[in-house]
């Protein structure tokens, strides 16, 4: 049974996990989260098209969660950019801790395996759990709310209202959860003695969810807005998200899930066989979400964040069963422990690379800019939003983008030179010999060099 010591340990692990991130994986971990909140609270920040289009596809609920840490900084007059930039991670630690605690409670009940240590080991040696999942993506919060709602749902009718509240939050965050919950609702409906009462209750709950979502959207955007309808139109009906890349239909099954679970997937297959009678509803619900998301051309691993608890549950059951078989046989026990250690180490080292090494360059350069008060504007030549934003700098620095800079770096450079731009930041693949010659010919010298290079004159 999980206790206070476990919860404190979980919070400590997640704090170390979250605050150790010094890389930048994807624009959405900044420009769909703290960047918008920073703009709302401090008046400085870049609002991407998802928020400024006439039909916004983003609702404000996730952004509102970032208000408290920023408001505290503002009320206490904390202006140190290094502190303000890290403030949102406090929220992320809380979200991750909630997810872990409720996952362990749920997995213990679902599997009948009461070893908190097992579930903690599985959580913190699954690469996706300690890498992408630890970043400020909306998908992580979506998974946390889903985990809480599922835990209370499976506790029975007495906790149904609590579960429905978090289901509502889940829906308001991202509409994709609609593929999962009908299965759980139908299973309970089938067993219910008062089916009419249940139908009325669920219809009223759904109406409240939709109404609350529209009200929150409209108040934030200051006009009538239904972001979940706009989201469906953009992603599912018109497939406009395809401009960000298209993957084949079965990509989630043959690529995303193996990436999420890593080598634990071997044990997950065993766990699926062992729990098959106890998880049929969960299996159909998760399969429905995967099927729904597979109809969209653009796919990303993090879109399956709600699948993480199910995968770790199956993997943990498989590991536990293997351990029960080999623990009394010394040779097999040693072989199993060796394999277990190799998988753990491989996953943790992979996460360390992504958290501390890979995609680190843009963060280092932006940290340099943050601490140089004489830098007031920077011309950017490279992938659009491929670096932390104003919320990371917490200074009034004009980041001047050129949308075609990756395609036409020389033309973008010549434009910045004509505009007497003193600082120019260039992504390494765009730094051709011809570009270097133009820079040197106009008196520019490199100030800091990673996979992004900052030039000054």
Protein Blocks (a to p, Z undefined) as FASTA:
>chain_A
ZZfklmmmmmmmmmmmmmmpccdfbfklmmmmmmmmmmmmnopacddfklmmmbdcbdfk
lmmmmmmmmmmmmmnopabfklmmmmmmmmmmmmmmmmmmmmmmmmmmmnopabfklmmm
mmmmcfklmmmmmpccfklmmmmmmmmmmmmmmnojklmmmmmmmmmmmmmmpmklmmmm
mmmmmmmmmmpmblmlmmmmmmmmmmmmmmmmmmmmmmmnopacdfklmmmmmmmmnomm
mmnopcdfklmmmmmmmmmnmmmlmmmmmmmmmmmmmmmmmmmmmmmmmmmmmmpmbacf
klmmmmmmmmmmmmmmmmmmmmmmmmmmmklmmmmmmmmmmmmmmmmmmmmmmmmmgopl
mmmmmmmmmmmmklmbdcdeddehiaccfklnopacdddddfklmmmmmlmmmmmmmnop
abdcddfklmcfklmmmmmmnopacfbdcfbccddZZ
